[in-house]
Amino acid sequence: MNRARMRAARMAIFLESVDAVPIIRGSTYRQYFDSLQEQYFGLEPKVRRRARVEGRRRIREQGLESAAIRLIPIPPPICGAAKLGPRQRRQVRAEYRQRVRRWSPETPPCRKCLIGPSMPKHSWPSRQLAEQACSQQKDPGLHVYPCPAQPGFWHLGHDRRRPHNLPLKTQTNSTQSTTKPDQCGTSRTRA
């Protein structure tokens, strides 16, 4: 539980312990806390004191997480913001390195072609094996291409010039308009 969520959770528990319904507004834990704090300071001073005493008692008995799990919703993701923090990125890389160790020697990791920092791409010794692996992925935007660093090896990847959810060959009529999803998942129409 991050610090902003803990603060919002404590405030929600304080309000609920005096039978006030916590009204949560905003799209981040910080905004949740601000709206709950505004509601808290709207209470009488004696009621606020009773809320703190009763709320702290509940937190000691149940724990902050279990006492506030139903009170504080998870905010929606912010479009365009960084998805992972440094700790999560390190964890993803460590899990990927574990997966690379399980790859067979016939399909080695490519040291030149990377998915991300220090994350090598999987390579196949023939196009047929790469196409077989590609068909198992169930991703219509995935295609096979030759490795630029190791002649005779093949990789799987997405074409940067088109969205990931479109297949390689789409037939569109020039008079029809096509709808492409943008980065946030909303659609925009192109003529």
C-alpha positions, -999 to 999 in steps of 0.1 A, spaced: 0 0 0 16 33 -11 17 63 12 -11 83 -6 -34 53 -4 -26 48 33 -35 84 41 -67 82 22 -76 49 39 -69 63 73 -92 93 66 -119 70 52 -118 49 84 -120 79 106 -151 91 88 -168 57 88 -161 52 125 -185 81 133 -211 68 108 -203 94 82 -203 80 46 -169 87 31 -175 105 -2 -146 98 -26 -139 122 -55 -110 123 -79 -89 100 -99 -58 95 -77 -52 85 -41 -40 121 -35 -73 135 -47 -92 109 -27 -74 120 4 -81 157 -3 -118 151 -7 -120 129 24 -100 155 44 -123 182 34 -152 161 46 -134 153 78 -127 190 86 -164 197 80 -172 177 112 -176 192 146 -143 192 167 -157 167 192 -169 144 165 -135 146 148 -118 136 180 -141 107 185 -135 97 148 -97 97 154 -100 76 186 -125 51 171 -106 50 138 -73 43 154 -88 15 175 -102 -1 144 -69 2 126 -51 -15 156 -77 -43 157 -81 -50 120 -50 -35 103 -52 -6 79 -54 -27 47 -83 -49 59 -102 -21 75 -101 1 44 -102 -25 16 -138 -18 8 -136 20 14 -109 31 -11 -113 21 -47 -83 16 -70 -81 47 -92 -83 43 -130 -50 43 -149 -38 76 -162 -34 76 -199 1 84 -211 16 81 -177 45 57 -170 30 23 -162 57 9 -140 79 23 -113 116 15 -110 109 -14 -86 83 -30 -109 106 -26 -139 134 -44 -120 110 -72 -111 98 -76 -147 134 -78 -159 143 -104 -133 113 -125 -143 122 -121 -180 158 -133 -172 144 -164 -155 123 -171 -186 153 -167 -209 172 -193 -188 145 -218 -197 148 -213 -235 163 -242 -253 199 -239 -268 184 -242 -303 165 -210 -298 190 -187 -281 185 -151 -269 199 -126 -293 225 -103 -276 221 -75 -302 183 -73 -306 166 -62 -274 129 -59 -263 139 -34 -237 170 -25 -217 188 -58 -210 160 -79 -223 172 -100 -253 148 -111 -280 141 -148 -286 156 -161 -319 148 -191 -341 172 -209 -364 147 -212 -393 117 -192 -406 94 -222 -402 101 -225 -365 96 -188 -360 63 -189 -380 52 -218 -359 60 -199 -327 42 -168 -341 10 -188 -348 10 -201 -312 10 -165 -299 -25 -157 -311 -15 -121 -319 -26 -109 -353 -1 -80 -353 29 -103 -347 51 -111 -377 84 -129 -384 115 -110 -396 151 -119 -401 176 -110 -374 198 -81 -385 226 -91 -362 228 -129 -367 223 -141 -403 201 -172 -405 181 -164 -373 146 -150 -371 127 -129 -346 90 -121 -338 79 -85 -336 54 -58 -343 57 -33 -372 62 1 -357 42 18 -385 9 2 -377 -11 -4 -345 -5 -37 -327 -41 -49 -330 -43 -48 -368 -32 -78 -389 -3 -74 -413 -25 -73 -445 -58 -54 -441 -79 -47 -471 -95 -12 -470 -113 6 -497 -100 40 -504 -135 55 -501 -141 39 -467 -129 54 -435 -109 33 -411 -110 35 -373 -77 33 -355 -73 32 -317 -50 57 -302 -27 52 -273 -55 56 -247 -78 30 -263 -102 55 -277 -110 54 -314 -105 81 -339 -116 80 -375 -93 86 -405 -107 92 -439 
